[in-house]
Every structure is written in structure tokens, then in C-alpha cells.
């Protein structure tokens, strides 16, 4: 296994954070100013993801692995659902509500792992879920641009992301 410099890892994480923030703001701007169709924007995302992965593969950043289609079908479908529903959430919600709804993915995964798989988590981890969940619900309740359809899409985005577990 190849060792990576902590600075390279930090730079990669920072680049990922900044590009994610830029993508969210650009997408919202496109929705507001151009009314760009959600499915078209989703296709642009998938194409750009493929292109980025293709370039990284050619640069030797990673080596691809082959898997049979049935092994990755559920993962691929849940990823597609996640992207479509989170884009619809962004289209119908404020950026803050969109981001906070995505934060609910972690508490939902912990609940599913606890209830369905009997996994135990420490009290410290469980306690961190309280402010996260409370913050999301308070934001949703007091958001002046609350949109029920947008919240539904956000919930579906979280649900489809946890089906990959």
C-alpha cells in the first residue's frame, strides 16, 4: 500500500470541500436564474464524474476493479437516486436546508445499523446525533422558504443514500 503525505491528503480534502461548495452554489444559481431541468443537470453531473474518474485513472491516481453487474446494481441505483433526489431538493429548498438535510444521512445510517443489524454505538456517538438532528429539524421548521416538496425530495435523497449500506 502506498503511503501518502499528510499534506497531500489535506490538500485533496480541501480541494474536495471547495469543489463541493462551488458545485452546490453553481447548481442553485443555475436553477434560480435559468430554470435548468433537473434531469439534464443530473446527466451533466454524471458525465463530469465519469470524465474526472477517467482522467484520474489515466493519471494513475487509482486502479479500476472489475465487478459483475449484479454486484453493483443496487449501489448504482441508490447512487443515481441520491443524486436525482438531492438535486431536486436543492432545486426546491434553500441551500442551507439542502445541506442540512444531507447531514441527516449519518443519523439515519446509525439508526439502520442499530435496528436492522444490531450494531452498538458508544454513548458519545449517540449524543452527537442529538444536536445534528435537532438543528436540522429547527432549520426546517423555521426556514422562511419551507417547501414540503423540497423536504420530501431531501428525505428521499437521504433514504436512497442509506440503501447503499
CORCOR-V48975 format. One record per pair of residues at least 6 apart in sequence whose ideal C-beta (glycine too) atoms are under 6 Angstrom apart, sorted by the first residue. I is the first residue (numbers start at 1). GAP is how many residues later the second one is. If there is no record, write none. Layout:
BEGIN
i = <I & I>
gap = <GAP & GAP>
END
This chain:
BEGIN
i = <27 & 28 & 28 & 30 & 31 & 38 & 38 & 38 & 41 & 42 & 42 & 42 & 57 & 75 & 78 & 78 & 78 & 81 & 82 & 82 & 82 & 85 & 85 & 85 & 85 & 86 & 88 & 89 & 89 & 89 & 89 & 89 & 89 & 90 & 92 & 92 & 92 & 93 & 93 & 94 & 97 & 100 & 100 & 101 & 103 & 104 & 104 & 105 & 105 & 107 & 107 & 108 & 108 & 109 & 109 & 110 & 112 & 113>
gap = <63 & 62 & 67 & 6 & 60 & 49 & 50 & 53 & 46 & 41 & 42 & 45 & 7 & 89 & 82 & 85 & 86 & 79 & 75 & 78 & 79 & 68 & 71 & 72 & 75 & 71 & 65 & 9 & 12 & 61 & 64 & 65 & 68 & 8 & 55 & 57 & 58 & 54 & 57 & 51 & 46 & 36 & 39 & 53 & 29 & 32 & 54 & 53 & 56 & 22 & 26 & 50 & 54 & 53 & 56 & 11 & 50 & 6>
END
